[in-house]
Amino acid sequence: MNKKYEVRLEPKEREWIEQLLHADSTSPGIRRRCLVLLLSDENQGAIPKQAEIAQRSGVSDVTVYYTVKDYCTRGLDETLRYRRRAEPARPSPITGEVETQI
């Protein structure tokens, strides 16, 4: 079976992920991404199936897929950070004029 995306972590990347995984300040979502990447690493030998990785890391199969895809397309730094929107999803209903009236 051909895989579209493969995770092959360098030793330095793996070390950084493990440090991030065990840091107290790391959010639970980022920890789960770290765990998914560590379990998906092709350099460690035979990797489990996507469903097993999802079960062991406490996420859905889709999350495993998108985490691996993000690693392959965006890189490690972008995968292990929350994305910031350039602007809010929805404009505020309170404009400057309304705010001055309040």
GIPE-V823279 format. One record per run of one state. SS is the DSSP state (H for helix, E for strand, L for the rest). FROM is the first residue (numbers start at 1). TO is the last residue. If there is no record, write none. Layout:
SS FROM TO
SS FROM TO
This chain:
L 1 6
E 7 7
L 8 10
H 11 22
L 23 27
H 28 40
E 41 41
H 42 44
L 45 49
H 50 57
L 58 60
H 61 74
L 75 75
H 76 79
L 80 95
H 96 101
L 102 102
